[in-house]
Amino acid sequence: MQKIILSLPFLIMMTTISAQESDLKTTTYFLIRHAEKVRSDAKNLNPDLDERGIQRAQKWKDIFQFIDFQYIYSTNFTRTIKTVEPIALEKNIEISMYHPTKIDFELFKNKTLGKNILIVGHSNSIPQFVNVLINQEKYKEVDDTEFSHLYIITIKGNQISDHLLYIDF
């Protein structure tokens, strides 16, 4: 597990270097699922993070400490907002809200062109978001008990690369 965490800064550094070597703008999307949520009330559709989720949100902040994000996007749920809130506060970036089924992806790609973007969502929406970004049906819905997926999508001109890292804390 430590190897994966150490490889993330290297992967990001390589993306940044390659972006500087070309006139084409490089866009990098980092996509995660919200951290662990309180499950004591099945009727609560907007639960908060549980203790492990709060710890995971802080760990995500540590993982992303060296990335210069220009945008942070979250669905409008307590658990997603609180997952990226430590990162947004640390980097002084306002969290932008999005709805997973109401995104104009061409407009979104144009707005984020050449930027580093963090997106937090849900087990059923993040893999689909990734699939649209990479123009493939590659990633399946994540199990409801899984919180360690980090998708990194890099787009440079017509070249698209995607990576899935498992970062468990």
Order of alpha helices (4+ residues) and beta strands (2+ residues): alpha-beta-alpha-beta-alpha-beta-alpha-beta-alpha-beta-beta
